[in-house]
Amino acid sequence: MRTLHLYFSALLLATAGFLPSNLNAQRSGKDYAVFFYVTDFKPGWAKLPETANEATLLQTELQTNFGFKCEAVANPTKAQMREKLREYNAKLAANDQVMFFFSMHGHYDPGVRDRGYLVGKDGLVDDPYRDTWLSYDDLRSDLAVCKARHILLALDACHSGSFGIRNKSRPDAPTYNQEADCAEKIKRTMQFVGRQYCSSGNKEAKTPAKSLFASRFLEALRKGDDEGILYFDDLEYWLNKVEVPEPECGAFSGHEPGGDFVFVRKNACGVAPPDVTNTDRDGDRIPDSRDECPNEYGAHSSGCPDSDEDDIPDKDDQCPYEKGTLANHGCPSPNSPADRDADGVPDAGDQCPDKKGEKRYAGCPDTDGDGVPDHKDKCVNEKGLAGKEGCPGLAATQLPESSELSGSLLPPEPFRNRKSGLEMVFVERGEYTMGSPSSEKDRNGDECQHSVTVSSFNIAKYEVTQADWQEVMGNNPSHFNKENCLECPVEQVSWNDVQEFLKKLNARFPNRNYRLPTEEEWEYAARGGKKSKGYLYSGDNLVGNVARYTNNSIRETYPVGGRKANELGVYDMSGNVREWCEETYEPYLGCSGTANNNVRMLRGGSWADHSVYCQVASRNWYYPNARVNNIGFRVVRGY
């Protein structure tokens, strides 16, 4: 039988709290972390020197900022791993938490066995009966008697998606009270038994020896929390920043709905960190004592910037704006694919392979310099607008002066007895700076500022509601489909589903020309158009005033229009649900990155997002056939 050798790094967490000292009145337990890592193996297995560093970085983070009692077990055998697990099982109480971190080689048998293994220091390469390897089955068996309330197994391994049952959406959410305080939210996450896992890929996926998964886990601990609290679904979000292979998360035997993980920093819930002298000048949550770039905000585990997100910090990267490999000092492999127009975009992904163009435009030029690449520009030699497919819009003097443009448009008759996503607000033509300044805290690297001109249009006052969708489509696909929520935004609708909705809507009301907004239109409206006051979020500098997001939601949607409107009178552009836009992904002018025609853009934050993703400049994308319970949409009408 054919077998597969693989690299394995696993994080096993059994938790009952992650609570700072002021919250320990809620529980009597302690927090532990045990790190198993192997660098040298039996002959035939490659050495894995990176495992020690990965374990050390995570151990330091949990010990310093989360208050864990940590123990490292270097180069353990199979027997020593099981002995240590059972030692902790014997001493752990129901209110304790423990993390077991495994970093070593692994093995997977496809076919009849369909089983994965950990390979310790004594694991043989040729082991037909797998006697020297620790199987997932044995691991689950040892965990079954663990008294801790929550267990999370994080597997950073080739083919590691074979461990549990993958989530079809997100893990079950805890039942918080609306506007509950910090301590109460944390307490309620611990009411249910949790048995969850995250893996670096599915059964078929291979994982590199240098762990991007472990790096993103560390990044989540350092930067993924909001006001000191990191939930399991937030961790999942950060792990999904690893594009290849795509991580998976799910549950295994014993999991109860609501058994969601929560990590709480020492300074959460208004408690000052014990070490106030541990300065962090650049605000990247990596103390200066461990920050290799203490005066420069960085997302890399070293504390330095990593502009191209290839896990090689810019200071060590000879091609800092182009994804590369460690072997090539951060530059792409010299054995690059064919590129006959020599524009740096391989022919396989070049929309204009015989015409020299730019990476941000998928290899196409922009002949008229209007920001619309030629392959999407219907007026190639005439400057135009993105919302007009590259053609000029009506001049301001040509715009009809009527309520159709100058005021709030009423929705069609069947939609007028309630809040509706078909009620429109006028947005006057204007020019603005799209993107975010480099000084903006927590900005993403794909938000380079550039000037954009937008033609006049109307945008929906509210997100499209469940009632709107039901009126047009005759069904309600929403995950949060519940009594008295017909004015909640519709969600679990893919970009493709929305196209079908628009087709039916326009057939029913043929003179209104409803469509999705472009990114340029969406951000212009979110900023308040010509009435903009320059807020960080859509309508305010305090996110809670204008958005339902992770800190003021009970992990679900809310009726539209429940928070303050922005300068134009438009609601929920920073929260409630993320919103589909029309385009595929293209990097902004001056930004690194490659266009991706297989995805569609998303803008705005949601009930599940931290404040950074609610900022008006924040960009995101997803696959057009994906249905997710924090993604909806709003419509526009152009002229």
Summary of the structure (lengths in Angstrom):
residues: 639
radius of gyration: 25.9
end to end distance: 64.7
largest distance: 81.5
contacts: 2234
relative contact order: 0.09
helix: 23%
strand: 18%
